[in-house]
Amino acid sequence: FGHKNVYDVDSIADFWSWLRLGLLPHLLQHSWSWSEGLDDAYAATAPFNSSDLPPVLELAYGLFPDEPWGNTSLPVRDDFHHFNRIVAGIRLQQERASASWEACRVPPGVPEEQWKMWLGKPCMPADPAYFLRPEVAQAETFTGEPQRVEWILSAHQSLQDASAMVMDMEDGCTQVPGLTWPTCKCQSCQGGALAGGLEIPGPWIDEYTQRVEIAIVAYNQHYGLLSRVSVNFFFNRGGRIHQLLDVQSGRLNNFSGNILTIGFMILCDVLWIFGWTKLLAAEAKEMVNVISSSNETWWKALLWEYLAFWNIIDWLSLSCAFAVLTTYIRMELEAGTASQVMSSNVVSGGARQQLINSSSAIFDAVESFVRAEGDFRL
């Protein structure tokens, strides 16, 4: 894709060029990459053709360099940047607008049929409008139900097959003579438009599109880090396409790693729990003493004799502690669920729809986990 990147996508055609020529070859590296100009570098010394090099490398590994106890072929399928693993394929989905003539803003005094003929198409206002560059929070949530969801199953599809699927999505299988829907790789393109009450095919992205999200789930085994990575394109009705990359990550096991680091973390946790537990006991004891020694009813005693500035500060501190504790418990529960769903679905086979269901289950579990992790970090 030359020297262009995601921030150079300024049109629908640019999007498809970036996806097919830029992103897919970057994510779906199923053969080992050799440096550019390798043939020319060897030309001065000996005949050489880089196409004769093996597409995969055999790597022996073990506890020590001279004691291999296993081997593998590189690159491992679905490895990303060598040390990250794509878990459930690539998901593409949209937010779509509705069309109506009433949404068009036209000069007053012009006959309706005249301006309809001049415009040639109804208006499709985006909601939200995405006037300005969207915030990160908008990339982490979807407005309404995601539409036109498509899956590139990178663990089972080759780069050529994924590229063919993207080409079908770009033109909606409308320009290939004799192509029937069972063989079209973009099933959601079938409902591109309505004509005479019947659905006719159309491109996956059209003027109804107000947002496109491309997302993957990646796992880094060196850090135990599970991440949801998304690239978002927001189509506002001024003709601008905003791009936003978002990464949400969390550790599936917060108690794995260096034993000294984990021990120090546990010590800090214990001291923190001890501190707010002692504070809670002190406040409860003071409340009991005030109520028992007062001649007023319990609520009047608490209101007029117990409640003071520093007591309010103490209860605010305890409320924050409870919030931290509950969000942490929720995060750990979601991490356990994500681990269980991944272990049940990450190595799966079967028909394409079965694989899509497994990938969708993983995405749902991971998205719940990273949302819980984000709430805890707040």
C-alpha positions in Angstrom: 0.0 0.0 0.0 3.0 2.3 -0.6 3.8 4.7 2.2 0.1 5.2 3.1 -1.5 4.0 6.3 -4.8 3.8 8.0 -4.9 7.6 8.4 -4.8 8.1 4.7 -8.1 6.4 4.1 -10.3 9.3 2.8 -12.8 7.4 0.6 -14.5 4.1 0.3 -12.1 3.0 -2.4 -9.2 3.9 -0.1 -10.7 1.7 2.6 -10.8 -1.3 0.4 -7.3 -0.7 -0.8 -6.0 -0.4 2.7 -7.8 -3.5 3.9 -6.9 -5.8 0.9 -3.4 -4.6 0.2 -2.3 -3.3 3.6 -4.1 -5.0 6.6 -4.8 -8.5 5.4 -1.2 -9.3 4.3 0.0 -7.9 7.6 -2.3 -10.0 9.7 -2.3 -13.2 7.6 1.4 -14.0 7.4 1.3 -17.8 6.7 4.8 -17.9 5.3 8.2 -16.6 6.4 9.0 -13.1 5.0 12.4 -12.5 3.4 14.0 -9.1 3.0 13.5 -7.0 -0.2 16.2 -7.1 -2.8 17.6 -10.4 -1.6 18.1 -11.7 -5.2 20.0 -8.6 -6.1 22.2 -8.8 -3.0 23.3 -12.4 -3.9 23.6 -11.7 -7.7 27.2 -10.5 -7.4 28.4 -13.8 -5.7 26.2 -16.6 -6.9 22.9 -17.3 -8.8 20.1 -17.0 -6.3 16.3 -17.0 -6.4 14.4 -16.2 -3.2 11.4 -18.1 -4.4 13.4 -21.3 -3.8 13.7 -20.5 -0.1 11.3 -22.5 2.2 8.0 -20.8 3.0 8.4 -22.0 6.7 11.3 -22.3 9.0 11.9 -25.3 11.3 12.8 -24.1 14.8 14.2 -26.4 17.5 13.6 -25.1 21.0 14.4 -26.2 24.6 15.5 -25.1 28.0 19.0 -24.4 26.6 20.2 -23.6 23.1 22.1 -26.8 22.8 19.4 -29.0 24.3 16.4 -28.9 21.9 13.5 -31.0 23.0 10.9 -30.0 20.5 10.5 -28.2 17.1 8.0 -26.1 15.4 7.4 -24.5 12.0 7.5 -20.7 11.7 5.5 -18.7 11.3 2.9 -20.4 13.5 -0.5 -19.8 11.9 -2.3 -16.7 13.4 0.9 -15.4 15.0 0.9 -11.6 14.8 4.2 -9.7 15.2 5.8 -13.0 16.3 4.7 -12.8 19.9 0.9 -12.2 19.7 -1.7 -14.8 18.7 -4.9 -14.0 16.9 -7.6 -15.9 18.8 -10.8 -15.9 16.9 -10.3 -14.5 13.4 -11.2 -11.0 12.1 -14.6 -9.5 12.6 -16.0 -6.8 10.4 -19.3 -5.0 11.4 -21.1 -1.8 10.7 -23.4 0.9 12.1 -25.9 1.8 9.4 -28.2 4.8 9.0 -31.8 5.0 7.8 -32.9 6.9 4.7 -35.8 9.3 4.2 -36.7 12.3 2.1 -38.0 14.1 5.2 -34.4 14.2 6.6 -33.2 16.3 3.7 -32.9 20.1 4.4 -33.9 21.9 1.3 -34.6 25.6 0.5 -38.2 26.6 1.2 -40.5 27.4 -1.7 -39.1 24.7 -4.0 -41.7 22.1 -5.2 -41.1 18.7 -3.5 -41.0 16.7 -6.7 -38.5 19.2 -8.2 -35.9 18.9 -5.4 -36.4 15.2 -5.1 -35.6 14.9 -8.8 -32.6 17.2 -8.4 -31.2 15.4 -5.4 -31.6 12.0 -7.0 -31.5 10.1 -3.6 -32.9 10.4 -0.1 -30.9 11.6 2.8 -29.2 9.2 5.2 -28.3 11.2 8.4 -25.9 9.5 10.7 -26.8 9.1 14.4 -24.5 9.9 16.1 -23.4 12.4 13.5 -19.6 12.1 14.2 -19.1 15.8 13.4 -15.8 15.9 15.3 -13.1 13.3 15.8 -14.8 10.6 17.9 -13.6 9.8 21.4 -12.2 6.5 22.5 -15.4 5.7 24.4 -17.3 5.8 21.1 -14.9 3.2 19.6 -15.6 0.9 22.5 -19.4 0.8 22.2 -21.8 0.3 19.3 -24.9 2.4 18.6 -27.7 -0.1 18.2 -27.2 -3.7 17.0 -24.1 -4.3 14.8 -25.1 -4.9 11.2 -23.6 -6.7 8.2 -21.3 -8.8 10.4 -18.7 -10.7 8.4 -15.9 -13.0 9.6 -12.5 -13.7 8.2 -11.5 -17.0 9.9 -7.7 -16.5 9.7 -7.0 -19.9 11.3 -8.8 -21.6 8.4 -8.7 -19.2 5.5 -5.6 -18.5 3.3 -4.6 -15.0 2.4 -5.9 -15.6 -1.1 -9.3 -16.7 0.2 -9.5 -13.8 2.5 -8.6 -11.4 -0.3 -11.3 -13.0 -2.5 -13.8 -12.5 0.3 -12.9 -8.8 0.6 -13.2 -8.3 -3.2 -16.7 -9.8 -3.0 -17.5 -7.5 -0.2 -16.3 -4.5 -2.1 -18.5 -5.0 -5.2 -21.2 -7.1 -3.5 -20.8 -9.9 -6.1 -22.8 -7.7 -8.5 -20.3 -7.6 -11.3 -19.4 -11.3 -11.7 -21.5 -13.0 -14.4 -23.2 -16.2 -13.3 -22.1 -15.9 -9.6 -24.7 -17.3 -7.3 -25.1 -16.5 -3.7 -24.0 -19.9 -2.3 -20.6 -19.2 -3.9 -20.5 -15.5 -3.0 -18.2 -14.9 0.0 -20.1 -11.9 1.3 -23.5 -13.2 2.5 -24.5 -9.9 4.1 -24.2 -8.2 0.7 -27.3 -9.9 -0.5 -29.6 -7.4 1.2 -27.9 -4.4 -0.4 -31.0 -2.6 -1.5 -34.7 -3.2 -2.2 -36.1 -3.1 -5.7 -39.7 -4.0 -6.4 -40.0 -5.4 -2.9 -37.1 -7.8 -3.5 -33.6 -7.6 -2.1 -30.8 -7.1 -4.6 -27.1 -7.4 -3.9 -24.9 -4.4 -3.2 -21.5 -3.5 -1.9 -20.8 -4.1 1.8 -20.1 -0.4 2.3 -22.5 2.1 0.8 -23.9 5.5 1.7 -26.0 4.0 4.5 -22.7 3.1 6.3 -21.9 5.4 9.2 -19.3 3.4 11.0 -17.1 0.3 10.2 -15.2 -1.6 12.8 -12.5 -4.2 12.1 -11.6 -6.1 15.3 -9.4 -9.0 16.5 -8.8 -10.7 19.8 -5.1 -11.2 20.5 -3.3 -13.1 23.2 0.3 -12.5 24.3 1.5 -15.5 26.2 4.7 -13.7 27.4 2.7 -11.3 29.5 -0.6 -13.3 29.8 -2.3 -10.3 28.2 -5.6 -10.6 26.4 -6.4 -7.7 24.1 -9.3 -6.6 21.9 -7.9 -4.5 19.1 -10.2 -2.5 16.8 -9.8 -0.2 13.9 -12.7 2.1 13.5 -13.8 4.3 10.5 -16.5 6.9 11.2 -18.3 8.3 8.1 -19.8 11.7 8.8 -22.2 13.4 6.4 -19.7 16.1 5.5 -17.7 13.6 3.5 -15.0 13.1 6.2 -13.8 9.7 7.3 -12.4 9.7 10.9 -10.1 6.8 11.9 -9.6 5.6 15.4 -7.5 2.7 16.7 -8.4 1.3 20.1 -6.8 -1.4 22.3 -8.4 -2.8 25.4 -6.3 -5.2 27.4 -6.4 -7.2 30.6 -4.4 -10.0 32.3 -6.2 -13.3 32.6 -4.1 -14.2 35.7 -2.9 -11.3 37.8 -1.0 -13.7 40.1 1.4 -15.1 37.6 5.0 -13.8 37.0 8.0 -13.1 39.2 7.4 -14.5 42.7 9.0 -11.4 44.4 6.7 -9.0 42.4 3.6 -11.1 43.1 4.6 -11.4 46.8 5.0 -7.6 47.1 1.7 -7.0 45.3 -0.1 -9.5 47.7 1.5 -7.8 50.7 0.2 -4.4 49.5 -3.3 -5.9 49.0 -3.3 -7.3 52.5 -2.3 -4.0 54.0 -4.9 -2.2 52.0 -7.7 -4.6 53.1 -6.5 -4.5 56.7 -6.6 -0.7 56.6 -10.1 -0.2 55.4 -11.4 -3.1 57.5 -10.0 -1.4 60.6 -11.5 1.9 59.5 -14.9 0.2 59.0 -14.7 -1.4 62.5 -13.7 1.9 64.1 -16.7 3.8 62.4 -19.1 1.0 63.4 -17.9 1.1 67.0 -18.2 4.9 67.1 -21.8 4.7 65.8 -22.8 2.1 68.4 -21.3 4.2 71.2 -23.1 7.4 70.0 -26.4 5.6 69.8 -26.1 3.9 73.1 -25.1 7.0 75.0 -27.6 9.4 73.4 -31.0 10.2 74.7 -32.3 10.8 71.2 -33.6 8.2 68.7 -30.9 6.4 66.8 -31.3 8.4 63.6 -31.2 11.7 65.4 -28.2 10.6 67.4 -26.4 9.7 64.2 -27.4 12.9 62.4 -26.7 15.4 65.2 -24.0 13.7 67.3 -22.1 11.3 65.1 -22.1 12.9 61.6 -19.1 15.3 61.2 -16.7 16.3 58.5 -14.1 13.6 59.1 -16.8 10.9 59.5 -18.1 11.9 56.0 -14.6 11.6 54.7 -14.1 8.2 56.2 -17.4 6.9 54.7 -16.4 8.3 51.3 -13.1 6.4 51.6 -14.9 3.2 52.5 -17.3 3.7 49.6 -14.4 4.0 47.2 -12.8 0.9 48.8 -16.0 -1.1 48.3 -16.2 0.1 44.7 -12.7 -1.0 44.0 -13.3 -4.4 45.6 -16.5 -5.1 43.7 -15.1 -4.1 40.4 -12.0 -6.3 41.0 -14.2 -9.3 41.9 -16.2 -8.7 38.7 -13.1 -8.4 36.7 -11.7 -11.7 38.0 -15.1 -13.5 37.4 -15.1 -12.1 33.8 -11.5 -13.3 33.3 -12.4 -16.8 34.4 -15.4 -16.8 32.0 -13.2 -15.6 29.1 -10.6 -18.3 29.9 -13.3 -20.9 30.0 -14.8 -19.8 26.7 -11.5 -19.6 25.0 -10.4 -23.1 26.2 -13.7 -24.5 24.9 -13.7 -22.7 21.5 -10.1 -21.7 20.6 -9.3 -25.1 19.0 -12.3 -26.1 17.1 -13.3 -27.4 13.7 -16.4 -28.1 11.7 -18.5 -26.1 9.3 -18.0 -22.4 8.7 -21.1 -21.4 10.7 -19.9 -23.5 13.6 -16.6 -21.8 13.5 -18.3 -18.4 13.4 -20.4 -19.2 16.4 -17.2 -20.2 18.3 -15.5 -16.9 17.3 -18.5 -14.9 18.3 -18.6 -16.5 21.7 -15.0 -15.7 22.3 -15.5 -12.1 21.2 -18.5 -11.7 23.5 -16.5 -13.1 26.5 -13.4 -11.0 25.8 -15.4 -7.8 25.3 -17.2 -8.4 28.7 -13.8 -9.0 30.3 -12.0 -5.9 29.0 -15.1 -3.7 29.9 -14.8 -5.1 33.4 -11.1 -4.4 33.5 -11.6 -0.9 32.2 -14.2 -0.2 35.0 -11.7 -1.5 37.6 -8.9 0.7 36.2 -11.2 3.8 36.6 
